[in-house]
């Protein structure tokens, strides 16, 4: 099995604040919310799908 090479991605303060607002909107009735990392990965997946669909 090959090792994957994962690198951190830096976001601006404005981007982090927007993700935190999304996090609050997605809070469940039990008080849990997705992590910032989960939201960021989901946003990246959607963006990449849009790019692939446009090609």
N, CA, C and O atoms as a GROMACS GRO file, in nm:
protein
  220
    1UNK      N    1   0.084  -0.117   0.000
    1UNK     CA    2   0.000   0.000   0.000
    1UNK      C    3   0.088   0.124   0.000
    1UNK      O    4   0.184   0.132   0.077
    2UNK      N    5   0.056   0.220  -0.086
    2UNK     CA    6   0.138   0.341  -0.091
    2UNK      C    7   0.089   0.442   0.012
    2UNK      O    8  -0.028   0.443   0.050
    3UNK      N    9   0.180   0.525   0.057
    3UNK     CA   10   0.145   0.628   0.153
    3UNK      C   11   0.085   0.747   0.079
    3UNK      O   12   0.133   0.787  -0.027
    4UNK      N   13  -0.019   0.804   0.137
    4UNK     CA   14  -0.074   0.925   0.076
    4UNK      C   15   0.002   1.044   0.133
    4UNK      O   16   0.051   1.041   0.246
    5UNK      N   17   0.011   1.146   0.055
    5UNK     CA   18   0.081   1.267   0.096
    5UNK      C   19  -0.023   1.375   0.122
    5UNK      O   20  -0.075   1.437   0.029
    6UNK      N   21  -0.052   1.397   0.249
    6UNK     CA   22  -0.152   1.495   0.288
    6UNK      C   23  -0.081   1.619   0.334
    6UNK      O   24   0.015   1.613   0.412
    7UNK      N   25  -0.129   1.734   0.286
    7UNK     CA   26  -0.068   1.861   0.324
    7UNK      C   27  -0.176   1.952   0.380
    7UNK      O   28  -0.290   1.948   0.334
    8UNK      N   29  -0.143   2.033   0.478
    8UNK     CA   30  -0.242   2.126   0.533
    8UNK      C   31  -0.276   2.236   0.433
    8UNK      O   32  -0.194   2.275   0.350
    9UNK      N   33  -0.398   2.283   0.443
    9UNK     CA   34  -0.443   2.395   0.360
    9UNK      C   35  -0.476   2.509   0.455
    9UNK      O   36  -0.551   2.492   0.551
   10UNK      N   37  -0.420   2.625   0.428
   10UNK     CA   38  -0.444   2.740   0.514
   10UNK      C   39  -0.563   2.820   0.462
   10UNK      O   40  -0.574   2.845   0.342
   11UNK      N   41  -0.650   2.859   0.553
   11UNK     CA   42  -0.768   2.938   0.518
   11UNK      C   43  -0.755   3.076   0.579
   11UNK      O   44  -0.684   3.096   0.678
   12UNK      N   45  -0.825   3.171   0.520
   12UNK     CA   46  -0.825   3.306   0.576
   12UNK      C   47  -0.918   3.311   0.697
   12UNK      O   48  -1.000   3.221   0.718
   13UNK      N   49  -0.904   3.415   0.776
   13UNK     CA   50  -0.992   3.432   0.892
   13UNK      C   51  -1.137   3.441   0.848
   13UNK      O   52  -1.226   3.389   0.915
   14UNK      N   53  -1.162   3.509   0.736
   14UNK     CA   54  -1.299   3.523   0.685
   14UNK      C   55  -1.357   3.386   0.646
   14UNK      O   56  -1.474   3.359   0.672
   15UNK      N   57  -1.275   3.302   0.584
   15UNK     CA   58  -1.320   3.168   0.546
   15UNK      C   59  -1.352   3.084   0.670
   15UNK      O   60  -1.453   3.013   0.672
   16UNK      N   61  -1.268   3.092   0.771
   16UNK     CA   62  -1.291   3.016   0.895
   16UNK      C   63  -1.420   3.064   0.961
   16UNK      O   64  -1.499   2.983   1.009
   17UNK      N   65  -1.443   3.194   0.964
   17UNK     CA   66  -1.564   3.249   1.025
   17UNK      C   67  -1.688   3.201   0.950
   17UNK      O   68  -1.789   3.167   1.012
   18UNK      N   69  -1.682   3.198   0.818
   18UNK     CA   70  -1.795   3.148   0.738
   18UNK      C   71  -1.821   3.001   0.768
   18UNK      O   72  -1.937   2.959   0.778
   19UNK      N   73  -1.717   2.924   0.781
   19UNK     CA   74  -1.733   2.781   0.813
   19UNK      C   75  -1.792   2.765   0.953
   19UNK      O   76  -1.876   2.678   0.975
   20UNK      N   77  -1.751   2.848   1.047
   20UNK     CA   78  -1.808   2.841   1.183
   20UNK      C   79  -1.956   2.874   1.181
   20UNK      O   80  -2.033   2.813   1.256
   21UNK      N   81  -1.998   2.968   1.097
   21UNK     CA   82  -2.140   3.000   1.086
   21UNK      C   83  -2.217   2.881   1.029
   21UNK      O   84  -2.327   2.851   1.076
   22UNK      N   85  -2.160   2.813   0.929
   22UNK     CA   86  -2.221   2.691   0.876
   22UNK      C   87  -2.231   2.585   0.985
   22UNK      O   88  -2.331   2.515   0.995
   23UNK      N   89  -2.128   2.575   1.065
   23UNK     CA   90  -2.123   2.476   1.172
   23UNK      C   91  -2.239   2.499   1.270
   23UNK      O   92  -2.303   2.404   1.313
   24UNK      N   93  -2.266   2.624   1.304
   24UNK     CA   94  -2.375   2.654   1.397
   24UNK      C   95  -2.511   2.621   1.335
   24UNK      O   96  -2.600   2.573   1.405
   25UNK      N   97  -2.527   2.645   1.206
   25UNK     CA   98  -2.653   2.615   1.138
   25UNK      C   99  -2.678   2.465   1.129
   25UNK      O  100  -2.793   2.421   1.121
   26UNK      N  101  -2.572   2.386   1.129
   26UNK     CA  102  -2.586   2.241   1.113
   26UNK      C  103  -2.590   2.169   1.248
   26UNK      O  104  -2.590   2.046   1.252
   27UNK      N  105  -2.596   2.244   1.357
   27UNK     CA  106  -2.602   2.184   1.491
   27UNK      C  107  -2.732   2.103   1.503
   27UNK      O  108  -2.839   2.151   1.466
   28UNK      N  109  -2.721   1.982   1.555
   28UNK     CA  110  -2.836   1.894   1.567
   28UNK      C  111  -2.917   1.929   1.693
   28UNK      O  112  -2.876   2.013   1.773
   29UNK      N  113  -3.031   1.864   1.707
   29UNK     CA  114  -3.115   1.882   1.825
   29UNK      C  115  -3.043   1.837   1.952
   29UNK      O  116  -3.078   1.879   2.062
   30UNK      N  117  -2.943   1.751   1.937
   30UNK     CA  118  -2.867   1.701   2.051
   30UNK      C  119  -2.750   1.792   2.087
   30UNK      O  120  -2.676   1.765   2.182
   31UNK      N  121  -2.733   1.900   2.011
   31UNK     CA  122  -2.627   1.996   2.041
   31UNK      C  123  -2.494   1.965   1.975
   31UNK      O  124  -2.395   2.033   2.001
   32UNK      N  125  -2.490   1.864   1.890
   32UNK     CA  126  -2.364   1.831   1.822
   32UNK      C  127  -2.361   1.899   1.686
   32UNK      O  128  -2.464   1.924   1.623
   33UNK      N  129  -2.241   1.929   1.642
   33UNK     CA  130  -2.222   1.993   1.512
   33UNK      C  131  -2.104   1.927   1.443
   33UNK      O  132  -2.014   1.875   1.509
   34UNK      N  133  -2.103   1.930   1.309
   34UNK     CA  134  -1.986   1.874   1.238
   34UNK      C  135  -1.863   1.959   1.268
   34UNK      O  136  -1.873   2.078   1.297
   35UNK      N  137  -1.748   1.898   1.260
   35UNK     CA  138  -1.624   1.971   1.284
   35UNK      C  139  -1.595   2.064   1.168
   35UNK      O  140  -1.650   2.047   1.059
   36UNK      N  141  -1.509   2.161   1.192
   36UNK     CA  142  -1.468   2.252   1.085
   36UNK      C  143  -1.404   2.172   0.972
   36UNK      O  144  -1.424   2.205   0.855
   37UNK      N  145  -1.328   2.070   1.006
   37UNK     CA  146  -1.261   1.987   0.905
   37UNK      C  147  -1.364   1.913   0.819
   37UNK      O  148  -1.347   1.904   0.697
   38UNK      N  149  -1.470   1.860   0.881
   38UNK     CA  150  -1.573   1.790   0.804
   38UNK      C  151  -1.642   1.885   0.707
   38UNK      O  152  -1.667   1.850   0.591
   39UNK      N  153  -1.674   2.004   0.754
   39UNK     CA  154  -1.739   2.102   0.667
   39UNK      C  155  -1.647   2.141   0.552
   39UNK      O  156  -1.690   2.146   0.437
   40UNK      N  157  -1.522   2.170   0.582
   40UNK     CA  158  -1.426   2.210   0.479
   40UNK      C  159  -1.407   2.100   0.375
   40UNK      O  160  -1.400   2.128   0.255
   41UNK      N  161  -1.398   1.974   0.419
   41UNK     CA  162  -1.384   1.863   0.324
   41UNK      C  163  -1.508   1.853   0.235
   41UNK      O  164  -1.496   1.830   0.114
   42UNK      N  165  -1.627   1.871   0.293
   42UNK     CA  166  -1.750   1.866   0.215
   42UNK      C  167  -1.757   1.977   0.112
   42UNK      O  168  -1.797   1.954  -0.002
   43UNK      N  169  -1.716   2.097   0.152
   43UNK     CA  170  -1.714   2.208   0.057
   43UNK      C  171  -1.616   2.183  -0.056
   43UNK      O  172  -1.645   2.213  -0.172
   44UNK      N  173  -1.500   2.128  -0.023
   44UNK     CA  174  -1.399   2.098  -0.125
   44UNK      C  175  -1.451   1.991  -0.220
   44UNK      O  176  -1.430   2.001  -0.341
   45UNK      N  177  -1.518   1.889  -0.168
   45UNK     CA  178  -1.576   1.784  -0.253
   45UNK      C  179  -1.676   1.843  -0.352
   45UNK      O  180  -1.674   1.809  -0.470
   46UNK      N  181  -1.764   1.931  -0.303
   46UNK     CA  182  -1.864   1.993  -0.392
   46UNK      C  183  -1.797   2.077  -0.499
   46UNK      O  184  -1.837   2.073  -0.616
   47UNK      N  185  -1.696   2.154  -0.460
   47UNK     CA  186  -1.626   2.239  -0.557
   47UNK      C  187  -1.558   2.154  -0.664
   47UNK      O  188  -1.564   2.188  -0.782
   48UNK      N  189  -1.494   2.046  -0.624
   48UNK     CA  190  -1.424   1.960  -0.720
   48UNK      C  191  -1.524   1.891  -0.814
   48UNK      O  192  -1.495   1.874  -0.932
   49UNK      N  193  -1.641   1.852  -0.761
   49UNK     CA  194  -1.744   1.791  -0.847
   49UNK      C  195  -1.793   1.890  -0.952
   49UNK      O  196  -1.816   1.854  -1.067
   50UNK      N  197  -1.810   2.016  -0.911
   50UNK     CA  198  -1.852   2.118  -1.006
   50UNK      C  199  -1.749   2.139  -1.115
   50UNK      O  200  -1.784   2.154  -1.232
   51UNK      N  201  -1.623   2.140  -1.076
   51UNK     CA  202  -1.516   2.158  -1.174
   51UNK      C  203  -1.510   2.040  -1.271
   51UNK      O  204  -1.496   2.059  -1.392
   52UNK      N  205  -1.521   1.918  -1.217
   52UNK     CA  206  -1.519   1.799  -1.301
   52UNK      C  207  -1.638   1.796  -1.396
   52UNK      O  208  -1.626   1.752  -1.510
   53UNK      N  209  -1.755   1.844  -1.349
   53UNK     CA  210  -1.875   1.847  -1.432
   53UNK      C  211  -1.864   1.949  -1.544
   53UNK      O  212  -1.927   1.934  -1.649
   54UNK      N  213  -1.784   2.053  -1.523
   54UNK     CA  214  -1.768   2.157  -1.624
   54UNK      C  215  -1.668   2.119  -1.732
   54UNK      O  216  -1.661   2.185  -1.836
   55UNK      N  217  -1.591   2.015  -1.709
   55UNK     CA  218  -1.487   1.976  -1.805
   55UNK      C  219  -1.542   1.887  -1.911
   55UNK      O  220  -1.469   1.844  -2.000
   0.00000   0.00000   0.00000
